Amino acid sequence: MFAARSVPPDRITSLHNPRIKDVLRLQEKSAERRRQGLTLVEGYRELTNAQAASWVVATLLVCEELAGAAVAQALLARAPDGPRPYEYLPVSAAVFAKLAVRERSDGVLAVLRTPQRTLAGLALPPNPLVIVLEAVEKPGNLGAILRTADAAPAHAVLVGDPRTDLYNPNVIRASLGGIFTVPTVAAPMVEILAFLQEKGIRTFAAALADDAKSYTTTSFIGPTALVLGTEADGLTPATRAACDETVIIPMRGQLDSLNVSVAAAVLTFEAVRQRQGVGANKPSA
């Protein structure tokens, strides 16, 4: 699968190097990531997950002092099939410190080509469990929900009218690579709801409402989409009205709501518990 590259390039030691500036722009500007169709992933484990999911590496930056000689040499030898193998850039510890966002980085940072995923191209099993997020804003919450979707598991995460870049490096980091293992699509919310209706997937809005049923007394055994709203305001009235049912996680204390990533985890694991042994399928990215 890999072709050898025997001659390593010179190590980059200057923060003024044009390639380092390019990477920093990708790290800092979502518009630049969207324009180029690129994102960043930090960490050898996350890079391995991305490659296993067939994400294409455009550039690989490695600090041998942090990664170790064996890892650096192994990564240097890799290049994907095709006429354009990825660019390998060894960098100094000082340069990598500027690029890294993790406190204890392992010295591996990759620029990845982001996949163009659409609702039309989404393959779901006959009895799917889907998480739907409307206008999610915080990268940490989106990343945490992707971790839940991988762990439970759910078959897909659909992000309607996103307020954060789906491939924000902070999303990838918070997901611990869940973005690579869970099929994830961003689209207008009205298109997501129409897609779910067309597929015969029942939608359950998570909301504070007088007519909401407790999530523990609601059946999620059939084709199910769990629909959650923004961190601050919840679901929009239009989205909630378009859903088939409204469910609630009863709050026993003085506060009236959970963090959206926690609420998603509670609902998803309850759905998986109910569906055990009734033909739920394991997702594939």
C-alpha positions in Angstrom: 0.0 0.0 0.0 2.9 2.4 0.7 5.8 3.4 -1.4 9.2 4.2 0.1 10.7 7.7 0.2 14.4 7.2 1.1 15.7 10.7 1.3 14.2 12.9 4.1 13.9 16.7 3.4 15.8 19.2 5.5 14.4 19.9 8.9 12.5 23.1 9.3 13.7 25.3 12.1 12.2 28.7 11.3 8.6 29.8 12.1 8.9 32.1 9.1 9.1 29.2 6.7 6.2 29.5 4.2 5.0 26.0 4.7 4.7 26.6 8.5 2.8 29.8 7.9 0.4 27.8 5.6 -0.2 25.3 8.4 -0.8 28.0 10.9 -3.4 29.7 8.6 -5.2 26.4 8.4 -5.2 26.0 12.1 -6.5 29.5 12.8 -9.0 30.2 10.0 -12.1 28.2 9.2 -12.5 30.0 5.9 -9.1 28.9 4.8 -9.9 25.3 5.7 -13.1 25.4 3.7 -11.5 27.1 0.8 -8.7 24.5 0.5 -10.7 21.5 1.7 -8.1 20.8 4.3 -7.9 20.3 8.1 -5.4 19.3 10.7 -5.1 16.3 13.0 -2.6 16.1 15.8 -1.4 12.8 17.2 -0.1 9.4 15.8 -3.2 7.5 17.0 -5.6 10.0 15.4 -3.6 10.0 12.2 -3.8 6.2 12.1 -7.5 6.4 12.6 -7.8 8.9 9.8 -5.8 6.7 7.4 -7.8 3.6 8.4 -10.9 5.5 7.4 -9.3 6.4 4.0 -8.8 10.1 4.7 -6.0 11.4 2.4 -2.9 12.9 4.0 -1.7 16.1 2.1 1.2 17.0 4.4 2.8 15.3 7.4 4.9 17.3 10.0 7.0 15.3 12.4 9.2 16.4 15.3 11.6 13.5 15.8 12.6 14.7 19.3 9.0 14.1 20.4 7.9 11.3 18.1 11.0 9.2 18.4 13.3 8.1 15.6 11.4 4.8 15.0 8.0 6.6 14.5 9.6 9.3 12.4 11.3 6.8 10.1 8.1 4.8 9.7 6.1 7.8 8.8 8.8 9.0 6.4 8.5 5.7 4.5 4.8 6.0 4.0 3.1 7.5 0.9 -0.4 6.7 -0.3 -1.0 5.1 -3.7 -1.3 7.5 -6.7 0.8 10.1 -8.4 0.9 12.6 -5.5 2.4 11.2 -2.3 2.1 13.4 0.8 4.6 16.0 1.7 6.8 15.1 4.6 8.2 17.9 6.7 10.5 17.2 9.6 10.4 20.2 12.1 12.3 21.3 15.1 10.9 21.1 18.6 10.5 24.9 18.7 8.6 24.9 15.5 6.4 22.0 16.5 5.6 23.8 19.8 4.1 26.6 17.8 2.0 24.2 15.8 0.8 21.9 18.6 -2.4 22.5 20.5 -2.1 19.5 22.9 -0.2 19.9 26.1 1.6 16.6 25.7 2.0 16.2 22.0 3.6 13.2 20.5 5.2 15.2 17.7 2.9 14.2 14.8 0.7 16.6 12.9 -1.0 16.0 9.6 -2.8 18.1 7.1 -5.7 16.1 5.8 -8.0 16.5 2.8 -11.6 16.7 4.1 -14.1 14.3 2.5 -17.1 15.7 0.7 -20.0 13.9 2.5 -23.6 14.4 1.5 -27.0 13.1 2.6 -27.4 11.4 -0.7 -24.2 9.4 -0.3 -25.0 8.3 3.3 -25.4 4.6 3.6 -27.6 3.6 6.6 -28.7 0.1 7.7 -32.4 -1.0 7.7 -32.9 0.0 11.4 -30.6 3.1 11.9 -29.9 5.1 15.0 -28.9 8.7 14.0 -27.9 11.7 16.1 -29.1 15.1 14.7 -27.7 18.3 15.9 -29.2 21.7 15.1 -26.8 24.7 14.9 -24.3 23.2 17.3 -21.8 25.9 18.1 -19.1 24.7 20.4 -16.4 22.4 18.9 -15.9 20.6 22.2 -19.5 19.6 22.4 -19.6 18.4 18.8 -16.4 16.4 19.4 -17.8 14.8 22.6 -21.0 13.8 20.7 -18.9 12.2 18.1 -17.2 10.2 20.8 -20.6 9.1 22.1 -21.7 8.1 18.6 -18.6 5.9 18.2 -18.9 4.4 21.6 -22.7 3.6 21.7 -22.7 3.3 18.6 -24.9 5.4 16.4 -24.9 5.0 12.7 -24.4 8.6 11.7 -24.3 12.2 13.1 -26.1 14.8 11.0 -25.3 18.5 11.7 -27.9 20.9 10.6 -27.1 24.6 10.0 -23.7 24.2 11.8 -22.3 27.2 13.5 -18.9 25.6 13.8 -16.7 24.1 11.1 -17.3 20.3 11.1 -13.6 19.8 10.5 -12.3 22.3 13.1 -9.1 20.9 14.6 -10.7 21.3 18.0 -13.7 19.1 16.9 -11.3 16.4 15.7 -9.2 16.6 19.0 -12.3 16.5 21.2 -13.7 13.6 19.3 -10.5 11.6 19.8 -10.8 10.5 16.2 -14.6 9.9 16.3 -14.9 12.2 13.2 -13.1 9.4 11.3 -15.1 6.5 12.6 -18.7 7.9 12.5 -20.3 9.0 9.2 -20.9 12.7 9.7 -22.7 15.1 7.3 -23.4 18.8 7.5 -26.5 20.1 5.6 -29.4 22.6 6.0 -31.7 21.5 8.8 -34.7 21.4 6.4 -32.9 19.0 4.1 -31.9 16.7 7.0 -35.5 16.5 8.2 -36.8 15.8 4.7 -34.1 13.1 4.3 -35.1 11.4 7.6 -38.8 11.5 6.6 -38.0 10.1 3.2 -36.1 7.2 4.9 -38.9 6.5 7.3 -36.8 7.4 10.3 -38.8 8.6 13.3 -37.6 11.9 14.8 -37.5 12.6 18.5 -36.9 16.2 19.6 -35.1 16.6 22.9 -36.8 19.7 24.5 -38.4 21.2 27.6 -42.1 21.0 26.9 -45.3 20.2 28.6 -46.1 17.5 26.1 -42.7 15.9 26.2 -42.5 12.2 27.3 -39.7 10.9 29.5 -36.9 9.3 27.5 -37.2 6.2 29.6 -40.8 5.6 28.6 -40.3 6.3 24.9 -39.6 3.5 22.4 -36.5 4.0 20.3 -36.5 0.4 18.9 -37.4 1.3 15.3 -35.5 3.6 12.9 -34.6 6.6 15.2 -33.2 10.0 15.0 -32.4 11.8 18.2 -32.7 15.6 17.5 -30.9 18.0 19.8 -30.6 21.8 19.7 -28.1 24.5 20.5 -26.3 24.8 23.8 -28.0 28.0 24.7 -31.5 27.9 23.1 -32.3 24.3 22.3 -34.2 23.5 19.1 -35.8 26.1 17.0 -39.6 26.0 17.1 -39.8 25.0 13.4 -37.5 22.0 13.9 -39.3 20.9 17.1 -42.7 21.2 15.3 -41.4 19.1 12.4 -40.3 16.2 14.7 -42.6 13.2 15.3 -42.3 13.2 19.1 -40.8 15.3 21.9 -38.8 13.7 24.7 -37.3 15.0 27.9 -34.6 13.9 30.4 -36.3 14.7 33.8 -34.2 17.0 35.9 -34.4 16.3 39.6 -32.3 19.2 40.9 -32.7 23.0 40.6 -31.2 23.3 37.1 -33.5 22.8 34.0 -31.1 21.3 31.5 -28.0 19.3 30.7 -25.0 20.1 28.5 -26.0 19.1 24.9 -23.2 16.5 24.7 -24.3 14.9 28.0 -28.0 14.9 26.9 -26.9 13.3 23.6 -25.0 10.6 25.5 -28.0 9.8 27.9 -30.4 9.5 25.0 -28.1 7.6 22.7 -27.2 4.9 25.3 -30.8 4.5 26.3 -31.7 4.0 22.6 -28.9 1.4 22.3 -30.0 -0.4 25.5 -33.6 -0.7 24.1 -32.4 -1.9 20.7 -30.1 -4.6 21.9 -31.1 -7.8 20.2 -33.6 -6.2 17.8 -31.5 -6.0 14.7 -29.5 -2.8 15.2 -26.5 -2.7 13.0 -22.9 -1.5 13.7 -22.0 1.6 11.7 -19.2 1.8 9.2 -17.4 5.0 8.2 
